[in-house]
């Protein structure tokens, strides 16, 4: 039984999170999620742009004729 008691005393229980710790944790999670979504969108848009550019030059818009 002494070995079990020694093992329990070896590791302390984690300190309870303060209000500031909880807020910081939640804020970092939100920021990480936003960064992940932004990276996914950027990768998607980049792939679309590269596919469009690989297809060939885009048609130039028709020029308006001006009269003087």
Rosetta constraint file for C-alpha pairs under 8 A:
AtomPair CA 1 CA 5 HARMONIC 6.60 0.50
AtomPair CA 2 CA 6 HARMONIC 6.19 0.50
AtomPair CA 3 CA 7 HARMONIC 6.22 0.50
AtomPair CA 4 CA 8 HARMONIC 6.26 0.50
AtomPair CA 5 CA 9 HARMONIC 6.33 0.50
AtomPair CA 6 CA 10 HARMONIC 6.22 0.50
AtomPair CA 7 CA 11 HARMONIC 7.09 0.50
AtomPair CA 8 CA 12 HARMONIC 7.70 0.50
AtomPair CA 17 CA 21 HARMONIC 5.61 0.50
AtomPair CA 17 CA 22 HARMONIC 6.21 0.50
AtomPair CA 18 CA 22 HARMONIC 6.28 0.50
AtomPair CA 19 CA 23 HARMONIC 6.17 0.50
AtomPair CA 20 CA 24 HARMONIC 6.05 0.50
AtomPair CA 21 CA 25 HARMONIC 6.05 0.50
AtomPair CA 22 CA 26 HARMONIC 6.17 0.50
AtomPair CA 23 CA 27 HARMONIC 6.03 0.50
AtomPair CA 24 CA 28 HARMONIC 6.11 0.50
AtomPair CA 25 CA 29 HARMONIC 6.29 0.50
AtomPair CA 26 CA 30 HARMONIC 6.28 0.50
AtomPair CA 27 CA 31 HARMONIC 6.17 0.50
AtomPair CA 28 CA 32 HARMONIC 5.98 0.50
AtomPair CA 29 CA 33 HARMONIC 6.17 0.50
AtomPair CA 30 CA 34 HARMONIC 6.23 0.50
AtomPair CA 31 CA 35 HARMONIC 6.12 0.50
AtomPair CA 32 CA 36 HARMONIC 6.14 0.50
AtomPair CA 33 CA 37 HARMONIC 6.23 0.50
AtomPair CA 34 CA 38 HARMONIC 6.05 0.50
AtomPair CA 35 CA 39 HARMONIC 6.08 0.50
AtomPair CA 36 CA 40 HARMONIC 6.23 0.50
AtomPair CA 37 CA 41 HARMONIC 6.15 0.50
AtomPair CA 38 CA 42 HARMONIC 6.03 0.50
AtomPair CA 39 CA 43 HARMONIC 6.12 0.50
AtomPair CA 40 CA 44 HARMONIC 6.17 0.50
AtomPair CA 41 CA 45 HARMONIC 6.08 0.50
AtomPair CA 42 CA 46 HARMONIC 5.97 0.50
AtomPair CA 43 CA 47 HARMONIC 6.13 0.50
AtomPair CA 44 CA 48 HARMONIC 6.28 0.50
AtomPair CA 45 CA 49 HARMONIC 6.08 0.50
AtomPair CA 46 CA 50 HARMONIC 6.11 0.50
AtomPair CA 47 CA 51 HARMONIC 6.12 0.50
AtomPair CA 48 CA 52 HARMONIC 6.12 0.50
AtomPair CA 49 CA 53 HARMONIC 6.09 0.50
AtomPair CA 50 CA 54 HARMONIC 5.97 0.50
AtomPair CA 51 CA 55 HARMONIC 6.30 0.50
AtomPair CA 52 CA 56 HARMONIC 7.20 0.50
AtomPair CA 53 CA 57 HARMONIC 6.66 0.50
AtomPair CA 53 CA 58 HARMONIC 7.99 0.50
